[in-house]
């Protein structure tokens, strides 16, 4: 445990968890209290303060399955099954509530993700960069979702683990990680592309050499997505329900991958009033998209091609599914949360962090926004 590979990411994990507990405690109490009114105890509301938005969906699925709908027409089939399945298992084993189980899984997975990210970054770059990369991802403005009952931690864990084993030519384990990722989010299936590339490259792109034991990893990779599709076919008679029900969140498919970016600019400069609620959300999402898009081009020059393939796949899928139905005011909804899974960018940021001005500037701005968004979340506000 005293090795840097465990001590450094473990230290980042502990300090950020303490920060979230303190923010939830003081933030919820201070924001919910009235100066000249009664001052009740908020003890029994501190934990439920983390049960917001998508967390409610996942805990409900863990307890009720998928055969139900909400009055508004939204369906749980839009949410992939691995995370709520794990919540259900932990509930049965520990006899704890769905929320406690969800938070425990999310934080345990984030610790595992940091440990893998540190090792992978050191393998590709160096130890100092690994230390900074884990720090930067843990203090990113939307890193609160690594603490909350969301899939961010689980997806990051299986994604980074996939690359860790892929780069070490452990094809079967990498394929299992992709299977778990594709059961966590639809974008998990994208990992099949870098795995296929790394395997083909290892075999010198010779078809005969590819018919080896490593091929099993490629075959098992889509298992999570296929299993979910078969389940949906049986339960709701629609294997693609996870895609069809995205329309309830104003998301539509378009081959014009620039549509969401253009519409966001239009919302900021034409539709929404200056310094308004939706303008702030659009600025956060557009800023995250611009930052990570630009970083993608640099990552293509600094890291192996498999990382670039993953990033390009992410952008093609994410930008082709903007929330533009019915003139929705936040076209790139949740973009600042989705980019948390783009760990190669954080590896590159770890390189930039070797410059003192960038390191200090990143931590000051990022942690300030992280504290602000965490307070917004625990007090019931919409974050991204």
N, C-alpha and C positions, 0 to 999 in steps of 0.2 A: 504493500500500500504506500510505501514511502518513495517508490519509483516516480519520476516526473510524469510518466505516461498515465499514472493514476492520480498523483497528488495535484497536479496543475488543473486538469479538467474537473477533478473532484472539488477543489477549492472554489472554482468558478461556480459550480453547481450549488454548493452550500451557501455561498454569499448571496447569490441571486435568489435562492429560495427564502432566505431570511429577509431580503429586501421586499419580496412579494408579500410575505406575511405581515411585515410592518406597514406596508402601503395599504393592505386590505384592512388592517386593524385601525390605524389612525385615519385613513381616508374615509372609510365607511362611517365611522363614529362622527368625525368632524363634519362631513358633508351632509349627514342625515340629521344632525342635531340643529335645534333652533336656539339662538342665543338667549332670548328672553322667554322661551317656552319650557315645557317639562323636559327633564333629562333622564329618559328611561335607559335601561341596560340593553345593549345590542348584542349580548353574548350569543343568543340563539340565531342571530341573523348573519354573523360573520362568515360562517361556512357556506350557507346558501347564497351569499353574495357572489360566489364563483359559478353558481348555476344559472348561466345566462345564455341566451341565443342558441347556438348549435349544441351546447352542452346539454340543454333540455332535450333536444332531439335524440342524442346518443343515449342518454339515461332512459328515456322512454322506450327506445328500441330494445335496450338491454332487458327491460321488464315486460314489454308487450309484443316484441317481434315486429313483423312488417305488415301484417294484414289489417291495417287501419289507416284512416285519413283524418286530417284536422278539418274543422268546419270551413276554413278558408280555401280548402282544396289542395293544400300542400300535402305531399306524401312522404313517408319515411324512406321509400325506395330510392330517393335521391341520395341517400347516405349509405356508404359502403359498410360491410358487416363486421370486419375483423375487430375494430375497436369496441363496438357494443357487445360483441361476443366475448371479448376478454373481460369487459365490465361484468357481464353476467356470470362468468366463471369465478371471478374474484368475489362477487357477492355471495355465491353459493358456498365457496370455500371458507370465507372469513365471516360471513353473516353480517357484513357491513352494508351501509346504504349504497345505492347506485352512485351517488355523487362522490362519496368517500372513495369508492372503488375506482371511479373515473379519474379522480385527481391523483390517486396513488399510481395508477398505470401510466398516466401522462408524465409524472415526474420521474418515475423509475426509467421509463423509456428515454427521457431526455438525458439522464445521467449516462445511459448506455450509448446514446448518440454522441455525446461529448467525448467519451472514451474512444469510440471508433474514429471520430473526426480528428482527434489529436494524433492518433497513430497513422491514419491515412495521410494527413498533411505532413507529418514528419517524413513518411515514406517518399512522398512526392517532392517535398521542398526541404524543410529543416525544422528543428525543434522550436526555435524562436517564433517562426511563422505559425507553427501549430499552436503555440500558447496564445498568440494574438487572435487566431481564427476562432478558437473556442470562446474567447472572451467577447469577441465582436458579435458572434451569433447569439450569445446568451444575453447581451445588452441591446440588441436591435430593438427599435421602437415597438414592434409588435411581438416581441419575445414573451409577452405575458401569456400567449397561447400555448407556450411550452409548459406553463403551470396549470392553465385551465383545462377543463374536460373536453379538449379538442383532439383531432387526429394528428396535429403538427408533430408532436414528439414521436409518436409511433411511426409515422411515415418517414421522418428524418432518420430514425434509427435503422429501419430496414433498407433505406436508400443508401446511406453511408456504408452500412455493413455490406451491401451488395457490391459496391465499388471496392471496398477493402478486400473482399475475397476474390473478386473478379481480377483485380490487379495482381493477385498472388496465384492466379491460375487454378483456383479452387472452384471449378465450374459448377459443380452440383450444389454447393452451399450458396453460391451466388444466385443460382436458379431458384432455390428455395426462398431466398430473400425477395426475389422479384415476385414470386407467387404470393408472399405475404403483402408486398407493396400493392399488388394489383387487387388484393382483397381489402385494402385500406382506402385507396383512391383510384379513380380511373387512370390518372396520369402515371400510376405505378407500372402499367404495361409498357410505358416508354423505355423502361430500363432494359427491355429485351433488345433494343437496337444497339446500345453500347456493349452489351454482353455478346451479341452476335458478332459485332466488329472485333472485339478483343479475341474471341475464340477463333475467328477466321484469320486474324493476323497471327495468332499463335501457330496456326496450321499453315502459315505462308500462303493463305488464300487458295489452298489446293483442296478440292472437294473430297478426294479420297481420304486425305488425312483428317477431315472433319468428321468422318464416320467412326469416331472413337468414343470412349467413355464420357468425354466432356459434353457430347451431344445431349445426354440426358438432362443436363442443366438447362439447356435451351428448351427442351420439350416440357419440362415441369414449370417453366417460368409463367405461362399464362394461366396456371391452374386456379389461382385465386379469383381472377375475373370470370373464368368459365364456370366455376362452382357457383358464384353469385348469380350469374345469368340463368343457370339451371334452376336455382332456388326460386328466383323471381318468376320464371316460367311456371313453376308449380304453384306458387302462392298467389300471384296476381295475373297469371296468364300473359305475361309480357316480359321476355328476357332482356329487353332494352328499356325497362321502366326507369332505370337510373338516369338515362339520358332524356327520355320523353318528359319526365316530371321536372326537369330543369326550367321548363317554361313558366312554372309557378313562381320562379324567382326572376322573371323577366329576361332569362338568358335564351338566346337564339344562336343557331349555327350560321356562320357566314364565312365564305372563302376570303373575304376582304379583311385580312388580319389587322389592317390599320383602322378599321371602322371604330373600334372602341377608343383608340387613342384620339382620333379626330373628333368623335362625339364628346369626349371628355374635355378637349380644348374648347369646343363650342359651348359646353355647359359652363365652363369657367369664365369665358370672355363675352358670351352673348346671352345665355339664358339666366344663370343664377346671379342674384345681387352680390355686390362686393362684400367681403367679410361675412358671408352667410354660412349656415350649417353645411349645406351641400358643397359649397365652394371649398370649404376646409377639407371635407372628405375627398373631393376630387383632387385637390392638391397633394394630399398624402398618397393616394393611389397612383397618380401620375408621376409623382416624384420617385416612388419606389420602382415603377416600371422603367422610367428613364435611366435611373441609376444602374439597375441590374441589366438592362438591355445594353448599355454602353460597356459595362463590365464583361458581358458575354463575349464581345469582340476581343477584349484583352485576354480573357481566359483561353480563347482559341489559340493564342500565341504562346501562352505560358505553361499550359497543362496538356497532357495527351489528348488525342482526338476523341476518345470515348467520353470525356467530360463535355466537350463541345456538342457531341451528338445528343447528350442528355439535355443540355440547355436549349438547343434548337428545338427539340421535340416539345419541351415545356412551353416555349413561346408559341409554337404552331397550334398546340391544343388550347392553351389559355386565351390567346388573343383571337382565336376563331370562335369563341363562345362568350361574347360580351353581353352585358345586361342592357340592351337597347330596345327591348320590346315596350311599346306604348310610351316612348319618350322618358324612360326611367332616368332619374337625375344623376345616378352614379354608375356610369357605364363600366368602369373597371372595378366594380365592387369586390372587395376582399383581396385586391391585388397585393396590397402591402402585407397581407398575411400569407398569401400563396408563395411569395418569393422567399419565405423562410426555408423552403425545401431546396433552394438553389445553393447548396453548400459549396460548390466550386467557386462561386463568387466570394464567399467568405474566406475561402483559402487564398484567393487573390488579394482580398482586403488585408489579410494577414501579412502579405508581402508589402503592401503599401504602408502598413503600420510600422515598418522599420524606420519611417520618417517621423520624427517626433511631432511635427505640426499636425500630421494626419492622425496620429494616434490620440493626441490630446483632444483635437477637434472632434473626432468621431465619438469619443467617450462622453464629452460634455454634451453635445447635441443629442446623441442617441439615448443616453440615460435620462435626460430631461424629458424627451418625448415618451420614453418608456414609462416613466412615473406618471406623466399626464394621462396617457391612454389606459394605464392600469386603474387609476382612480375613476376614469370614465366608465370602465368596464364594471368594476365592483359596485358602483353606485347605480347600475342599471342603464347606463347610456350606451348608444350604439357606437362601436369603435371604428370598424372598417366594413 
